[in-house]
């Protein structure tokens, strides 16, 4: 019994269904183990009948269970009744494709006793899966079988596992008795005072004697350790055999084949258990597997194991009777009696299933307020409904009661607050930049204008003229580049380099300014100080929640918000009024609700309200079914298919208007541009200006030295004898000459340098001639 329960605990995936168990009353105790329940494979129905029951009773029993949804049957009976069950099942068409029959060890034991097997009997059992005590195929067993075949007479039963255990049991008792006697034990008997004859009894119980060394002998038996024809015989502390195992058999043709093995330690495997034990095999991380099974109907396709019952009872589906947000689910006068986004998704998923699902919708709630959804899920768990369809949020507590499908709608809690449009500000054009950004930008406009003037002054007539005109030219050129409307042409290479870099900087600044100003002029501001769930928790303002939502429990239990702060709101009109009134006029500072509701609410109120912060929970909506319902798995696959082919989005567009509201608020301070974002551009422009000026002045100094070297020498000669009081005037005169030189046109300087070069050549020529005519 112990081993069979453990075997049930390790049933392979294709056997884990709601099972019907056919058994005789005197063997009920084997099914009192909780292994199936632990593996979430509950026994929904037990069909009992007495041994030797007539075929009519068996027929009525099978007809009754065939009307139910399960198609997996575990048969644990006496051999005489068991074969009758399969005979009647074959006549009723229950041994065809789609059915699963599992027999305990009674069936292989009976078939092993039939030598040769009866073809008619084997024909009844095609596709049946059975278990049999595993006995290793050792040389000792082969020798024993050979001797037995020589001794047995014609018509004797075949050899089965129980015969091997019986043979080893005799040897176990003999070996233990030998050890018992060798240890000084004696064989003596005494009367048992508990055994007394009754007046009507003919058993003569008082004449029975009990073995005085029974407990000692029992302990000796439990300590025995030897290998017999059935394998190793050794017991653990619970008096069970160590390393018990079963053969998993699949009946087909005129016999059966092994599709695998099972034991407590090695689980399901296609390798013999004793080999795995020798290798210290660990199956904790491996996937149980068997060889392929040929099921009834000669198919290798794994049966689903259930169908919808033929008893005329459709699925009872509970639908929340909402008073708000009826686009998701609501009552309808026309069949099927309900309508909405959730209903359309459920119907579309049902239509994708490969089988029909009879169903009827039942409204849950009084219709005056939204029902409590946790209570609705509890009704499904209590078997008052088969499923719940609607905007049911998947939460941890609810998953402990029922099974949910794959989420068909993403959800999560968000915070909603009122907003207002910012009034027009006459100084709004200054807000895109911070004051530091304005100062640096203005300074660089003047700097670039001055640098370009310096670089162009000597060679470009547009940058020459009276001092006042030149100063105006610098200012005009600087700020006209903001709009790319400067009319002065740049001639010098260095001037063009500086201007190109500056125009690129101006382009970036103009684009950023335009985008920031547009955002600021259309911004909305909060009418409360709530900026998210954290600031909402730290405040003492009232919070609005939807009637019937799980958000109340979450805010109180998870976020430790006082329940006195929560205000229950029933409709969207209540939402809008509570937010507009605010805490000072009996309203709320914010509303906490699920994202799908809030999107619909903001669309209907034309974006008067907005969400702040991020979603602080992540969940989804799903359809709830009773635990272990196969529909939950099939519908999950169907929902994924709807999502992949786009039908789920089409249903969403049909019922739920797309929101054009920006989900998050824009803050003015966040849209203002600071120097941090542009210092790299200003750095590049400043470096370009510095390098250009350095090159320009180096060139000027070189020209100046070539232009007046004698002036420099004369000044030096005059400075040496001159008193200190006159040195300052000489330096001023020299700097003035340099400034005059810089202010001259480039063409004049080149002409002067060219003329001076000619004069130097002429002076050098007479000097050379005089020396050649001098007397020697």
Beta strands, then each sheet from edge to edge (+ up, - down):
strand 1: 19-23
strand 2: 43-48
strand 3: 72-76
strand 4: 100-103
strand 5: 129-133
strand 6: 189-191
strand 7: 209-211
strand 8: 225-228
strand 9: 231-234
strand 10: 245-252
strand 11: 255-263
strand 12: 267-269
strand 13: 315-320
strand 14: 330-331
strand 15: 338-339
strand 16: 359-364
strand 17: 387-388
strand 18: 403-404
strand 19: 409-411
strand 20: 413-421
strand 21: 524-526
strand 22: 543-546
strand 23: 566-569
strand 24: 590-594
strand 25: 609-612
strand 26: 619-621
strand 27: 624-625
sheet 1: 2+ 1+ 3+ 4+ 5+ 10- 11+ 12-
sheet 2: 6+ 7-
sheet 3: 8+ 9-
sheet 4: 16+ 13+ 17+ 27- 18+
sheet 5: 14+ 15-
sheet 6: 19+ 26-
sheet 7: 21+ 20- 24+ 22+ 23+
sheet 8: 21+ 20- 25+
end
